[in-house]
Amino acid sequence: AMSKSAVKISSDLLSNPLCEQEPSFLEMVTAFDTAMKRMDSFNQEKVNTDIPPKNPSHPFTRFSSVFPSLNMAVKRREQTLQDYKRLQSKVEKYEEKERTGPVLAKLHQ
């Protein structure tokens, strides 16, 4: 939108009657107009070519069928991480309790 408005401003300046009276001003405004049009075309080209992927893990999902062992390793890691968090919460629970024989045995286990 900014480049479109810059092109509009430069074209409005070109249609200004002052450009007809001052050749140096006309030269500057023409150079400005050309630069703004080039910038606008560059921005439009950039917008049309740089469409980001909808899903950031897109490359991984594309190759998950090619490398099934990688997919299985990720699943095993997630499962192990869940088990670790579950056991860590149990340890914290037993550490908070009074230190009796059965609690110490379960904590050691």
Backbone torsions as a table, in degrees:
resi	resn	phi	psi	omega
1	ALA	NA	-35.7	-179.7
2	MET	-67.2	-40.9	-179.5
3	SER	-69.4	-34.0	176.0
4	LYS	-64.1	-42.0	179.4
5	SER	-69.2	-33.4	176.9
6	ALA	-66.3	-38.1	176.4
7	VAL	-65.2	-40.0	179.0
8	LYS	-63.8	-43.0	179.3
9	ILE	-62.9	-44.0	-178.9
10	SER	-66.4	-36.5	177.9
11	SER	-71.5	-33.6	175.9
12	ASP	-66.5	-37.7	177.8
13	LEU	-65.8	-36.1	178.7
14	LEU	-65.3	-32.1	-179.7
15	SER	-84.7	0.5	178.9
16	ASN	-69.0	136.4	179.6
17	PRO	-63.5	-19.8	178.8
18	LEU	-64.4	-28.5	178.8
19	CYS	-65.2	-31.2	179.4
20	GLU	-72.8	-28.3	-176.7
21	GLN	-86.5	-37.4	-175.7
22	GLU	-111.9	108.5	179.5
23	PRO	-65.5	-32.8	179.1
24	SER	-68.2	-38.1	176.9
25	PHE	-66.3	-40.4	178.3
26	LEU	-61.7	-39.9	179.7
27	GLU	-64.9	-43.8	178.7
28	MET	-64.6	-44.5	-177.8
29	VAL	-67.4	-36.6	177.5
30	THR	-64.8	-42.1	177.0
31	ALA	-64.2	-41.2	177.5
32	PHE	-63.0	-43.5	180.0
33	ASP	-62.7	-43.4	178.8
34	THR	-62.5	-43.2	179.8
35	ALA	-64.1	-41.3	-179.0
36	MET	-67.9	-37.6	178.1
37	LYS	-67.5	-38.8	177.5
38	ARG	-66.4	-40.6	178.2
39	MET	-63.3	-41.3	179.7
40	ASP	-64.6	-43.6	179.5
41	SER	-66.0	-37.3	177.1
42	PHE	-64.2	-43.5	179.5
43	ASN	-63.9	-40.5	178.8
44	GLN	-64.3	-40.9	178.3
45	GLU	-64.6	-41.1	-179.4
46	LYS	-65.6	-40.7	180.0
47	VAL	-65.6	-38.9	-176.8
48	ASN	-74.6	-27.2	-177.0
49	THR	-96.3	-24.7	-175.3
50	ASP	-100.5	64.1	176.8
51	ILE	-91.4	116.2	-177.2
52	PRO	-71.7	154.7	177.4
53	PRO	-67.3	148.8	-178.2
54	LYS	-71.3	-30.4	-177.8
55	ASN	-119.9	122.2	-177.4
56	PRO	-63.8	-24.6	-179.7
57	SER	-92.2	19.7	-177.8
58	HIS	-54.4	-46.4	179.6
59	PRO	-62.0	-35.9	180.0
60	PHE	-66.3	-44.0	-178.8
61	THR	-67.6	-29.7	179.8
62	ARG	-67.3	-36.3	-177.2
63	PHE	-97.8	1.4	-177.9
64	SER	-66.1	-31.4	177.6
65	SER	-76.4	-24.3	179.6
66	VAL	-77.1	-37.9	-178.3
67	PHE	-118.4	78.5	-177.6
68	PRO	-65.7	-26.9	179.8
69	SER	-66.8	-33.1	177.1
70	LEU	-65.8	-43.0	179.2
71	ASN	-62.7	-41.4	178.6
72	MET	-66.6	-37.1	179.0
73	ALA	-65.2	-39.1	178.3
74	VAL	-65.4	-41.5	178.7
75	LYS	-64.6	-41.9	178.0
76	ARG	-63.7	-39.3	179.3
77	ARG	-64.0	-43.3	179.1
78	GLU	-63.2	-41.5	179.2
79	GLN	-64.8	-43.7	179.3
80	THR	-64.1	-39.1	178.5
81	LEU	-64.6	-40.6	177.0
82	GLN	-64.4	-42.3	178.1
83	ASP	-62.2	-42.7	179.6
84	TYR	-60.8	-45.4	-179.6
85	LYS	-64.0	-39.0	179.3
86	ARG	-64.4	-47.2	-179.9
87	LEU	-67.6	-34.7	178.0
88	GLN	-64.1	-39.3	178.2
89	SER	-67.2	-34.8	176.2
90	LYS	-64.7	-43.8	179.5
91	VAL	-60.8	-44.5	179.4
92	GLU	-62.5	-38.6	179.1
93	LYS	-63.8	-44.0	-179.6
94	TYR	-71.2	-28.8	177.8
95	GLU	-69.9	-28.5	179.9
96	GLU	-77.5	-24.7	-178.4
97	LYS	-74.9	167.3	178.4
98	GLU	-67.0	141.6	-173.9
99	ARG	-82.6	90.9	175.7
100	THR	-113.0	176.0	-177.3
101	GLY	-58.0	-53.4	-177.4
102	PRO	-66.4	-34.4	179.5
103	VAL	-67.4	-42.9	178.4
104	LEU	-64.8	-36.1	178.5
105	ALA	-66.1	-43.4	179.4
106	LYS	-68.0	-35.8	178.8
107	LEU	-66.3	-40.4	178.5
108	HIS	-66.1	-38.3	-178.9
109	GLN	-65.8	NA	NA
